[in-house]
Amino acid sequence: MYAVLSVGVIARYFCSCNACVISLSSLKLFSVSFVCSLFSFSFRIETPFFRKLQKLKLR
Protein backbone atom coordinates (compact mmCIF):
# COMPACT_ATOMS: atom_id res chain seq x y z
CA MET A 1 0.00 0.00 0.00
CA TYR A 2 2.75 2.44 0.99
CA ALA A 3 4.80 1.65 -2.12
CA VAL A 4 1.83 2.31 -4.40
CA LEU A 5 1.12 5.59 -2.59
CA SER A 6 4.75 6.75 -2.87
CA VAL A 7 4.84 5.83 -6.57
CA GLY A 8 1.64 7.86 -7.08
CA VAL A 9 3.15 10.83 -5.26
CA ILE A 10 6.37 10.59 -7.29
CA ALA A 11 4.40 10.31 -10.53
CA ARG A 12 2.28 13.32 -9.60
CA TYR A 13 5.37 15.33 -8.63
CA PHE A 14 7.09 14.38 -11.89
CA CYS A 15 4.02 15.33 -13.92
CA SER A 16 3.73 18.70 -12.20
CA CYS A 17 7.44 19.35 -12.77
CA ASN A 18 7.06 18.35 -16.40
CA ALA A 19 4.09 20.69 -16.83
CA CYS A 20 6.09 23.49 -15.19
CA VAL A 21 9.04 22.91 -17.55
CA ILE A 22 6.72 22.81 -20.57
CA SER A 23 5.01 26.05 -19.55
CA LEU A 24 8.39 27.69 -18.90
CA SER A 25 9.73 26.64 -22.30
CA SER A 26 6.58 27.86 -24.05
CA LEU A 27 6.82 31.14 -22.13
CA LYS A 28 10.46 31.47 -23.18
CA LEU A 29 9.52 30.74 -26.79
CA PHE A 30 6.73 33.32 -26.62
CA SER A 31 9.00 35.98 -25.12
CA VAL A 32 11.69 35.31 -27.75
CA SER A 33 9.19 35.58 -30.59
CA PHE A 34 7.72 38.73 -29.02
CA VAL A 35 11.15 40.36 -28.76
CA CYS A 36 11.94 39.35 -32.35
CA SER A 37 8.70 40.83 -33.66
CA LEU A 38 9.26 44.00 -31.64
CA PHE A 39 12.80 44.29 -32.99
CA SER A 40 11.69 43.75 -36.59
CA PHE A 41 8.90 46.30 -36.15
CA SER A 42 11.31 48.92 -34.78
CA PHE A 43 13.76 48.14 -37.59
CA ARG A 44 10.99 48.58 -40.14
CA ILE A 45 10.16 51.98 -38.65
CA GLU A 46 13.84 52.99 -38.93
CA THR A 47 14.10 52.20 -42.64
CA PRO A 48 13.86 55.22 -44.95
CA PHE A 49 11.20 53.59 -47.12
CA PHE A 50 8.90 53.22 -44.16
CA ARG A 51 9.59 56.83 -43.13
CA LYS A 52 8.61 58.02 -46.61
CA LEU A 53 5.46 55.95 -46.39
CA GLN A 54 4.64 57.50 -43.02
CA LYS A 55 5.22 61.02 -44.38
CA LEU A 56 2.92 60.32 -47.31
CA LYS A 57 0.29 59.01 -44.94
CA LEU A 58 0.57 62.08 -42.72
CA ARG A 59 -0.07 64.44 -45.65
PDB file of N, CA, C, O and CB in Angstrom:
ATOM      1  N   MET A   1       0.838  -1.204   0.000  1.00  0.00           N
ATOM      2  CA  MET A   1       0.000   0.000   0.000  1.00  0.00           C
ATOM      3  C   MET A   1       0.877   1.259   0.000  1.00  0.00           C
ATOM      4  O   MET A   1       0.650   2.194  -0.768  1.00  0.00           O
ATOM      5  CB  MET A   1      -0.950   0.003   1.230  1.00  0.00           C
ATOM      6  N   TYR A   2       1.876   1.257   0.875  1.00  0.00           N
ATOM      7  CA  TYR A   2       2.746   2.435   0.991  1.00  0.00           C
ATOM      8  C   TYR A   2       3.545   2.654  -0.291  1.00  0.00           C
ATOM      9  O   TYR A   2       3.740   3.789  -0.726  1.00  0.00           O
ATOM     10  CB  TYR A   2       3.703   2.283   2.188  1.00  0.00           C
ATOM     11  N   ALA A   3       4.005   1.552  -0.893  1.00  0.00           N
ATOM     12  CA  ALA A   3       4.800   1.650  -2.123  1.00  0.00           C
ATOM     13  C   ALA A   3       3.958   2.231  -3.256  1.00  0.00           C
ATOM     14  O   ALA A   3       4.440   3.062  -4.026  1.00  0.00           O
ATOM     15  CB  ALA A   3       5.356   0.263  -2.526  1.00  0.00           C
ATOM     16  N   VAL A   4       2.716   1.801  -3.357  1.00  0.00           N
ATOM     17  CA  VAL A   4       1.826   2.315  -4.401  1.00  0.00           C
ATOM     18  C   VAL A   4       1.574   3.798  -4.187  1.00  0.00           C
ATOM     19  O   VAL A   4       1.554   4.575  -5.141  1.00  0.00           O
ATOM     20  CB  VAL A   4       0.491   1.541  -4.417  1.00  0.00           C
ATOM     21  N   LEU A   5       1.381   4.190  -2.928  1.00  0.00           N
ATOM     22  CA  LEU A   5       1.124   5.594  -2.594  1.00  0.00           C
ATOM     23  C   LEU A   5       2.340   6.457  -2.947  1.00  0.00           C
ATOM     24  O   LEU A   5       2.200   7.535  -3.525  1.00  0.00           O
ATOM     25  CB  LEU A   5       0.778   5.741  -1.089  1.00  0.00           C
ATOM     26  N   SER A   6       3.538   5.967  -2.591  1.00  0.00           N
ATOM     27  CA  SER A   6       4.746   6.750  -2.873  1.00  0.00           C
ATOM     28  C   SER A   6       4.981   6.855  -4.381  1.00  0.00           C
ATOM     29  O   SER A   6       5.423   7.896  -4.869  1.00  0.00           O
ATOM     30  CB  SER A   6       5.975   6.114  -2.185  1.00  0.00           C
ATOM     31  N   VAL A   7       4.689   5.786  -5.116  1.00  0.00           N
ATOM     32  CA  VAL A   7       4.838   5.833  -6.574  1.00  0.00           C
ATOM     33  C   VAL A   7       3.862   6.843  -7.160  1.00  0.00           C
ATOM     34  O   VAL A   7       4.208   7.579  -8.085  1.00  0.00           O
ATOM     35  CB  VAL A   7       4.609   4.433  -7.199  1.00  0.00           C
ATOM     36  N   GLY A   8       2.635   6.884  -6.624  1.00  0.00           N
ATOM     37  CA  GLY A   8       1.643   7.858  -7.084  1.00  0.00           C
ATOM     38  C   GLY A   8       2.097   9.280  -6.811  1.00  0.00           C
ATOM     39  O   GLY A   8       1.941  10.166  -7.652  1.00  0.00           O
ATOM     40  N   VAL A   9       2.665   9.492  -5.621  1.00  0.00           N
ATOM     41  CA  VAL A   9       3.149  10.834  -5.259  1.00  0.00           C
ATOM     42  C   VAL A   9       4.303  11.238  -6.167  1.00  0.00           C
ATOM     43  O   VAL A   9       4.363  12.376  -6.634  1.00  0.00           O
ATOM     44  CB  VAL A   9       3.595  10.877  -3.774  1.00  0.00           C
ATOM     45  N   ILE A  10       5.224  10.303  -6.418  1.00  0.00           N
ATOM     46  CA  ILE A  10       6.374  10.588  -7.293  1.00  0.00           C
ATOM     47  C   ILE A  10       5.893  10.889  -8.711  1.00  0.00           C
ATOM     48  O   ILE A  10       6.386  11.810  -9.361  1.00  0.00           O
ATOM     49  CB  ILE A  10       7.370   9.391  -7.306  1.00  0.00           C
ATOM     50  N   ALA A  11       4.921  10.098  -9.182  1.00  0.00           N
ATOM     51  CA  ALA A  11       4.397  10.310 -10.531  1.00  0.00           C
ATOM     52  C   ALA A  11       3.718  11.669 -10.632  1.00  0.00           C
ATOM     53  O   ALA A  11       3.871  12.377 -11.627  1.00  0.00           O
ATOM     54  CB  ALA A  11       3.411   9.191 -10.911  1.00  0.00           C
ATOM     55  N   ARG A  12       2.968  12.026  -9.597  1.00  0.00           N
ATOM     56  CA  ARG A  12       2.279  13.319  -9.597  1.00  0.00           C
ATOM     57  C   ARG A  12       3.290  14.463  -9.558  1.00  0.00           C
ATOM     58  O   ARG A  12       3.131  15.464 -10.257  1.00  0.00           O
ATOM     59  CB  ARG A  12       1.311  13.419  -8.397  1.00  0.00           C
ATOM     60  N   TYR A  13       4.331  14.309  -8.735  1.00  0.00           N
ATOM     61  CA  TYR A  13       5.371  15.331  -8.632  1.00  0.00           C
ATOM     62  C   TYR A  13       6.088  15.490  -9.971  1.00  0.00           C
ATOM     63  O   TYR A  13       6.350  16.606 -10.420  1.00  0.00           O
ATOM     64  CB  TYR A  13       6.382  14.972  -7.518  1.00  0.00           C
ATOM     65  N   PHE A  14       6.403  14.349 -10.604  1.00  0.00           N
ATOM     66  CA  PHE A  14       7.092  14.376 -11.894  1.00  0.00           C
ATOM     67  C   PHE A  14       6.226  15.045 -12.954  1.00  0.00           C
ATOM     68  O   PHE A  14       6.721  15.827 -13.765  1.00  0.00           O
ATOM     69  CB  PHE A  14       7.465  12.951 -12.336  1.00  0.00           C
ATOM     70  N   CYS A  15       4.930  14.736 -12.944  1.00  0.00           N
ATOM     71  CA  CYS A  15       4.017  15.329 -13.922  1.00  0.00           C
ATOM     72  C   CYS A  15       3.910  16.835 -13.721  1.00  0.00           C
ATOM     73  O   CYS A  15       3.893  17.595 -14.689  1.00  0.00           O
ATOM     74  CB  CYS A  15       2.628  14.682 -13.823  1.00  0.00           C
ATOM     75  N   SER A  16       3.837  17.267 -12.456  1.00  0.00           N
ATOM     76  CA  SER A  16       3.729  18.705 -12.198  1.00  0.00           C
ATOM     77  C   SER A  16       5.017  19.415 -12.603  1.00  0.00           C
ATOM     78  O   SER A  16       4.979  20.525 -13.134  1.00  0.00           O
ATOM     79  CB  SER A  16       3.417  18.969 -10.708  1.00  0.00           C
ATOM     80  N   CYS A  17       6.161  18.770 -12.352  1.00  0.00           N
ATOM     81  CA  CYS A  17       7.444  19.353 -12.771  1.00  0.00           C
ATOM     82  C   CYS A  17       7.515  19.437 -14.291  1.00  0.00           C
ATOM     83  O   CYS A  17       7.979  20.431 -14.850  1.00  0.00           O
ATOM     84  CB  CYS A  17       8.631  18.519 -12.225  1.00  0.00           C
ATOM     85  N   ASN A  18       7.051  18.387 -14.947  1.00  0.00           N
ATOM     86  CA  ASN A  18       7.056  18.346 -16.405  1.00  0.00           C
ATOM     87  C   ASN A  18       6.180  19.461 -16.966  1.00  0.00           C
ATOM     88  O   ASN A  18       6.568  20.146 -17.912  1.00  0.00           O
ATOM     89  CB  ASN A  18       6.572  16.976 -16.912  1.00  0.00           C
ATOM     90  N   ALA A  19       4.998  19.639 -16.377  1.00  0.00           N
ATOM     91  CA  ALA A  19       4.092  20.695 -16.831  1.00  0.00           C
ATOM     92  C   ALA A  19       4.726  22.063 -16.614  1.00  0.00           C
ATOM     93  O   ALA A  19       4.582  22.961 -17.443  1.00  0.00           O
ATOM     94  CB  ALA A  19       2.740  20.608 -16.094  1.00  0.00           C
ATOM     95  N   CYS A  20       5.425  22.215 -15.498  1.00  0.00           N
ATOM     96  CA  CYS A  20       6.088  23.491 -15.194  1.00  0.00           C
ATOM     97  C   CYS A  20       7.172  23.770 -16.228  1.00  0.00           C
ATOM     98  O   CYS A  20       7.290  24.891 -16.724  1.00  0.00           O
ATOM     99  CB  CYS A  20       6.697  23.474 -13.765  1.00  0.00           C
ATOM    100  N   VAL A  21       7.960  22.751 -16.551  1.00  0.00           N
ATOM    101  CA  VAL A  21       9.038  22.910 -17.546  1.00  0.00           C
ATOM    102  C   VAL A  21       8.453  23.243 -18.910  1.00  0.00           C
ATOM    103  O   VAL A  21       8.975  24.098 -19.626  1.00  0.00           O
ATOM    104  CB  VAL A  21       9.900  21.623 -17.637  1.00  0.00           C
ATOM    105  N   ILE A  22       7.354  22.557 -19.271  1.00  0.00           N
ATOM    106  CA  ILE A  22       6.720  22.806 -20.566  1.00  0.00           C
ATOM    107  C   ILE A  22       6.192  24.237 -20.630  1.00  0.00           C
ATOM    108  O   ILE A  22       6.361  24.920 -21.640  1.00  0.00           O
ATOM    109  CB  ILE A  22       5.575  21.799 -20.814  1.00  0.00           C
ATOM    110  N   SER A  23       5.549  24.690 -19.546  1.00  0.00           N
ATOM    111  CA  SER A  23       5.014  26.053 -19.548  1.00  0.00           C
ATOM    112  C   SER A  23       6.149  27.076 -19.584  1.00  0.00           C
ATOM    113  O   SER A  23       6.035  28.111 -20.240  1.00  0.00           O
ATOM    114  CB  SER A  23       4.124  26.287 -18.310  1.00  0.00           C
ATOM    115  N   LEU A  24       7.239  26.785 -18.880  1.00  0.00           N
ATOM    116  CA  LEU A  24       8.391  27.692 -18.900  1.00  0.00           C
ATOM    117  C   LEU A  24       8.994  27.777 -20.294  1.00  0.00           C
ATOM    118  O   LEU A  24       9.329  28.866 -20.762  1.00  0.00           O
ATOM    119  CB  LEU A  24       9.456  27.232 -17.896  1.00  0.00           C
ATOM    120  N   SER A  25       9.135  26.635 -20.961  1.00  0.00           N
ATOM    121  CA  SER A  25       9.725  26.643 -22.302  1.00  0.00           C
ATOM    122  C   SER A  25       8.814  27.360 -23.292  1.00  0.00           C
ATOM    123  O   SER A  25       9.289  28.075 -24.173  1.00  0.00           O
ATOM    124  CB  SER A  25       9.998  25.207 -22.780  1.00  0.00           C
ATOM    125  N   SER A  26       7.499  27.167 -23.144  1.00  0.00           N
ATOM    126  CA  SER A  26       6.578  27.860 -24.049  1.00  0.00           C
ATOM    127  C   SER A  26       6.590  29.361 -23.770  1.00  0.00           C
ATOM    128  O   SER A  26       6.473  30.172 -24.689  1.00  0.00           O
ATOM    129  CB  SER A  26       5.144  27.299 -23.904  1.00  0.00           C
ATOM    130  N   LEU A  27       6.733  29.725 -22.487  1.00  0.00           N
ATOM    131  CA  LEU A  27       6.821  31.141 -22.125  1.00  0.00           C
ATOM    132  C   LEU A  27       8.094  31.751 -22.704  1.00  0.00           C
ATOM    133  O   LEU A  27       8.084  32.872 -23.213  1.00  0.00           O
ATOM    134  CB  LEU A  27       6.789  31.317 -20.587  1.00  0.00           C
ATOM    135  N   LYS A  28       9.188  30.998 -22.619  1.00  0.00           N
ATOM    136  CA  LYS A  28      10.459  31.471 -23.177  1.00  0.00           C
ATOM    137  C   LYS A  28      10.344  31.649 -24.685  1.00  0.00           C
ATOM    138  O   LYS A  28      10.808  32.644 -25.242  1.00  0.00           O
ATOM    139  CB  LYS A  28      11.601  30.488 -22.843  1.00  0.00           C
ATOM    140  N   LEU A  29       9.718  30.670 -25.339  1.00  0.00           N
ATOM    141  CA  LEU A  29       9.519  30.737 -26.786  1.00  0.00           C
ATOM    142  C   LEU A  29       8.672  31.944 -27.151  1.00  0.00           C
ATOM    143  O   LEU A  29       8.964  32.647 -28.119  1.00  0.00           O
ATOM    144  CB  LEU A  29       8.861  29.449 -27.305  1.00  0.00           C
ATOM    145  N   PHE A  30       7.608  32.185 -26.365  1.00  0.00           N
ATOM    146  CA  PHE A  30       6.728  33.320 -26.625  1.00  0.00           C
ATOM    147  C   PHE A  30       7.475  34.632 -26.442  1.00  0.00           C
ATOM    148  O   PHE A  30       7.333  35.545 -27.255  1.00  0.00           O
ATOM    149  CB  PHE A  30       5.506  33.274 -25.705  1.00  0.00           C
ATOM    150  N   SER A  31       8.276  34.734 -25.371  1.00  0.00           N
ATOM    151  CA  SER A  31       9.002  35.978 -25.125  1.00  0.00           C
ATOM    152  C   SER A  31      10.040  36.229 -26.214  1.00  0.00           C
ATOM    153  O   SER A  31      10.245  37.370 -26.627  1.00  0.00           O
ATOM    154  CB  SER A  31       9.680  35.940 -23.749  1.00  0.00           C
ATOM    155  N   VAL A  32      10.696  35.162 -26.683  1.00  0.00           N
ATOM    156  CA  VAL A  32      11.693  35.315 -27.749  1.00  0.00           C
ATOM    157  C   VAL A  32      11.028  35.782 -29.038  1.00  0.00           C
ATOM    158  O   VAL A  32      11.535  36.673 -29.719  1.00  0.00           O
ATOM    159  CB  VAL A  32      12.443  33.986 -27.989  1.00  0.00           C
ATOM    160  N   SER A  33       9.887  35.176 -29.368  1.00  0.00           N
ATOM    161  CA  SER A  33       9.191  35.581 -30.593  1.00  0.00           C
ATOM    162  C   SER A  33       8.661  37.003 -30.463  1.00  0.00           C
ATOM    163  O   SER A  33       8.654  37.756 -31.437  1.00  0.00           O
ATOM    164  CB  SER A  33       8.035  34.611 -30.908  1.00  0.00           C
ATOM    165  N   PHE A  34       8.213  37.377 -29.251  1.00  0.00           N
ATOM    166  CA  PHE A  34       7.717  38.733 -29.017  1.00  0.00           C
ATOM    167  C   PHE A  34       8.835  39.750 -29.197  1.00  0.00           C
ATOM    168  O   PHE A  34       8.644  40.784 -29.837  1.00  0.00           O
ATOM    169  CB  PHE A  34       7.112  38.851 -27.608  1.00  0.00           C
ATOM    170  N   VAL A  35      10.004  39.455 -28.630  1.00  0.00           N
ATOM    171  CA  VAL A  35      11.150  40.365 -28.757  1.00  0.00           C
ATOM    172  C   VAL A  35      11.577  40.475 -30.220  1.00  0.00           C
ATOM    173  O   VAL A  35      11.911  41.560 -30.695  1.00  0.00           O
ATOM    174  CB  VAL A  35      12.336  39.877 -27.885  1.00  0.00           C
ATOM    175  N   CYS A  36      11.565  39.339 -30.934  1.00  0.00           N
ATOM    176  CA  CYS A  36      11.943  39.353 -32.353  1.00  0.00           C
ATOM    177  C   CYS A  36      10.977  40.199 -33.173  1.00  0.00           C
ATOM    178  O   CYS A  36      11.396  40.974 -34.032  1.00  0.00           O
ATOM    179  CB  CYS A  36      11.987  37.925 -32.910  1.00  0.00           C
ATOM    180  N   SER A  37       9.684  40.046 -32.904  1.00  0.00           N
ATOM    181  CA  SER A  37       8.702  40.829 -33.659  1.00  0.00           C
ATOM    182  C   SER A  37       8.821  42.309 -33.322  1.00  0.00           C
ATOM    183  O   SER A  37       8.680  43.162 -34.199  1.00  0.00           O
ATOM    184  CB  SER A  37       7.274  40.332 -33.370  1.00  0.00           C
ATOM    185  N   LEU A  38       9.080  42.614 -32.056  1.00  0.00           N
ATOM    186  CA  LEU A  38       9.255  44.005 -31.637  1.00  0.00           C
ATOM    187  C   LEU A  38      10.480  44.608 -32.323  1.00  0.00           C
ATOM    188  O   LEU A  38      10.444  45.740 -32.804  1.00  0.00           O
ATOM    189  CB  LEU A  38       9.395  44.099 -30.098  1.00  0.00           C
ATOM    190  N   PHE A  39      11.568  43.828 -32.360  1.00  0.00           N
ATOM    191  CA  PHE A  39      12.799  44.294 -32.994  1.00  0.00           C
ATOM    192  C   PHE A  39      12.594  44.520 -34.485  1.00  0.00           C
ATOM    193  O   PHE A  39      13.049  45.527 -35.028  1.00  0.00           O
ATOM    194  CB  PHE A  39      13.931  43.291 -32.767  1.00  0.00           C
ATOM    195  N   SER A  40      11.916  43.599 -35.147  1.00  0.00           N
ATOM    196  CA  SER A  40      11.689  43.747 -36.588  1.00  0.00           C
ATOM    197  C   SER A  40      10.777  44.938 -36.864  1.00  0.00           C
ATOM    198  O   SER A  40      10.953  45.644 -37.857  1.00  0.00           O
ATOM    199  CB  SER A  40      11.076  42.458 -37.180  1.00  0.00           C
ATOM    200  N   PHE A  41       9.799  45.159 -35.981  1.00  0.00           N
ATOM    201  CA  PHE A  41       8.902  46.304 -36.152  1.00  0.00           C
ATOM    202  C   PHE A  41       9.665  47.614 -35.995  1.00  0.00           C
ATOM    203  O   PHE A  41       9.473  48.541 -36.781  1.00  0.00           O
ATOM    204  CB  PHE A  41       7.746  46.240 -35.140  1.00  0.00           C
ATOM    205  N   SER A  42      10.531  47.696 -34.981  1.00  0.00           N
ATOM    206  CA  SER A  42      11.307  48.921 -34.779  1.00  0.00           C
ATOM    207  C   SER A  42      12.290  49.125 -35.931  1.00  0.00           C
ATOM    208  O   SER A  42      12.539  50.258 -36.342  1.00  0.00           O
ATOM    209  CB  SER A  42      12.063  48.871 -33.432  1.00  0.00           C
ATOM    210  N   PHE A  43      12.846  48.037 -36.450  1.00  0.00           N
ATOM    211  CA  PHE A  43      13.762  48.137 -37.587  1.00  0.00           C
ATOM    212  C   PHE A  43      13.020  48.619 -38.824  1.00  0.00           C
ATOM    213  O   PHE A  43      13.559  49.400 -39.608  1.00  0.00           O
ATOM    214  CB  PHE A  43      14.436  46.781 -37.865  1.00  0.00           C
ATOM    215  N   ARG A  44      11.798  48.163 -39.003  1.00  0.00           N
ATOM    216  CA  ARG A  44      10.989  48.580 -40.145  1.00  0.00           C
ATOM    217  C   ARG A  44      10.674  50.073 -40.051  1.00  0.00           C
ATOM    218  O   ARG A  44      10.643  50.770 -41.065  1.00  0.00           O
ATOM    219  CB  ARG A  44       9.683  47.756 -40.216  1.00  0.00           C
ATOM    220  N   ILE A  45      10.444  50.557 -38.839  1.00  0.00           N
ATOM    221  CA  ILE A  45      10.163  51.985 -38.654  1.00  0.00           C
ATOM    222  C   ILE A  45      11.409  52.805 -38.998  1.00  0.00           C
ATOM    223  O   ILE A  45      11.303  53.910 -39.529  1.00  0.00           O
ATOM    224  CB  ILE A  45       9.704  52.275 -37.190  1.00  0.00           C
ATOM    225  N   GLU A  46      12.591  52.256 -38.693  1.00  0.00           N
ATOM    226  CA  GLU A  46      13.836  52.986 -38.927  1.00  0.00           C
ATOM    227  C   GLU A  46      14.217  53.064 -40.404  1.00  0.00           C
ATOM    228  O   GLU A  46      14.992  53.942 -40.782  1.00  0.00           O
ATOM    229  CB  GLU A  46      14.955  52.339 -38.155  1.00  0.00           C
ATOM    230  N   THR A  47      13.707  52.189 -41.232  1.00  0.00           N
ATOM    231  CA  THR A  47      14.095  52.199 -42.642  1.00  0.00           C
ATOM    232  C   THR A  47      13.539  53.434 -43.343  1.00  0.00           C
ATOM    233  O   THR A  47      12.431  53.874 -43.039  1.00  0.00           O
ATOM    234  CB  THR A  47      13.605  50.921 -43.346  1.00  0.00           C
ATOM    235  N   PRO A  48      14.295  53.990 -44.272  1.00  0.00           N
ATOM    236  CA  PRO A  48      13.862  55.222 -44.954  1.00  0.00           C
ATOM    237  C   PRO A  48      12.578  55.038 -45.756  1.00  0.00           C
ATOM    238  O   PRO A  48      11.760  55.952 -45.849  1.00  0.00           O
ATOM    239  CB  PRO A  48      14.959  55.713 -45.875  1.00  0.00           C
ATOM    240  N   PHE A  49      12.406  53.841 -46.339  1.00  0.00           N
ATOM    241  CA  PHE A  49      11.203  53.589 -47.124  1.00  0.00           C
ATOM    242  C   PHE A  49       9.960  53.717 -46.256  1.00  0.00           C
ATOM    243  O   PHE A  49       8.959  54.307 -46.662  1.00  0.00           O
ATOM    244  CB  PHE A  49      11.260  52.200 -47.767  1.00  0.00           C
ATOM    245  N   PHE A  50      10.041  53.157 -45.063  1.00  0.00           N
ATOM    246  CA  PHE A  50       8.900  53.222 -44.156  1.00  0.00           C
ATOM    247  C   PHE A  50       8.657  54.655 -43.695  1.00  0.00           C
ATOM    248  O   PHE A  50       7.511  55.061 -43.500  1.00  0.00           O
ATOM    249  CB  PHE A  50       9.124  52.305 -42.947  1.00  0.00           C
ATOM    250  N   ARG A  51       9.737  55.424 -43.519  1.00  0.00           N
ATOM    251  CA  ARG A  51       9.590  56.832 -43.130  1.00  0.00           C
ATOM    252  C   ARG A  51       8.882  57.616 -44.228  1.00  0.00           C
ATOM    253  O   ARG A  51       8.007  58.436 -43.949  1.00  0.00           O
ATOM    254  CB  ARG A  51      10.969  57.463 -42.830  1.00  0.00           C
ATOM    255  N   LYS A  52       9.267  57.358 -45.485  1.00  0.00           N
ATOM    256  CA  LYS A  52       8.607  58.024 -46.614  1.00  0.00           C
ATOM    257  C   LYS A  52       7.133  57.678 -46.644  1.00  0.00           C
ATOM    258  O   LYS A  52       6.282  58.535 -46.879  1.00  0.00           O
ATOM    259  CB  LYS A  52       9.269  57.630 -47.943  1.00  0.00           C
ATOM    260  N   LEU A  53       6.847  56.415 -46.404  1.00  0.00           N
ATOM    261  CA  LEU A  53       5.465  55.953 -46.393  1.00  0.00           C
ATOM    262  C   LEU A  53       4.674  56.671 -45.301  1.00  0.00           C
ATOM    263  O   LEU A  53       3.531  57.078 -45.509  1.00  0.00           O
ATOM    264  CB  LEU A  53       5.406  54.428 -46.185  1.00  0.00           C
ATOM    265  N   GLN A  54       5.302  56.818 -44.136  1.00  0.00           N
ATOM    266  CA  GLN A  54       4.636  57.499 -43.023  1.00  0.00           C
ATOM    267  C   GLN A  54       4.401  58.974 -43.352  1.00  0.00           C
ATOM    268  O   GLN A  54       3.351  59.524 -43.020  1.00  0.00           O
ATOM    269  CB  GLN A  54       5.473  57.370 -41.734  1.00  0.00           C
ATOM    270  N   LYS A  55       5.376  59.615 -44.005  1.00  0.00           N
ATOM    271  CA  LYS A  55       5.224  61.024 -44.385  1.00  0.00           C
ATOM    272  C   LYS A  55       4.089  61.194 -45.387  1.00  0.00           C
ATOM    273  O   LYS A  55       3.309  62.142 -45.302  1.00  0.00           O
ATOM    274  CB  LYS A  55       6.535  61.572 -44.975  1.00  0.00           C
ATOM    275  N   LEU A  56       4.006  60.266 -46.334  1.00  0.00           N
ATOM    276  CA  LEU A  56       2.920  60.319 -47.312  1.00  0.00           C
ATOM    277  C   LEU A  56       1.566  60.121 -46.642  1.00  0.00           C
ATOM    278  O   LEU A  56       0.573  60.743 -47.018  1.00  0.00           O
ATOM    279  CB  LEU A  56       3.128  59.261 -48.398  1.00  0.00           C
ATOM    280  N   LYS A  57       1.546  59.252 -45.652  1.00  0.00           N
ATOM    281  CA  LYS A  57       0.291  59.006 -44.938  1.00  0.00           C
ATOM    282  C   LYS A  57      -0.120  60.225 -44.117  1.00  0.00           C
ATOM    283  O   LYS A  57      -1.307  60.518 -43.979  1.00  0.00           O
ATOM    284  CB  LYS A  57       0.425  57.777 -44.027  1.00  0.00           C
ATOM    285  N   LEU A  58       0.864  60.927 -43.577  1.00  0.00           N
ATOM    286  CA  LEU A  58       0.569  62.080 -42.723  1.00  0.00           C
ATOM    287  C   LEU A  58       0.021  63.247 -43.535  1.00  0.00           C
ATOM    288  O   LEU A  58      -0.736  64.064 -43.012  1.00  0.00           O
ATOM    289  CB  LEU A  58       1.823  62.516 -41.966  1.00  0.00           C
ATOM    290  N   ARG A  59       0.397  63.330 -44.808  1.00  0.00           N
ATOM    291  CA  ARG A  59      -0.074  64.441 -45.645  1.00  0.00           C
ATOM    292  C   ARG A  59      -1.552  64.369 -45.928  1.00  0.00           C
ATOM    293  O   ARG A  59      -2.092  65.234 -46.619  1.00  0.00           O
ATOM    294  CB  ARG A  59       0.677  64.467 -46.945  1.00  0.00           C
TER     295      ARG A  59
END
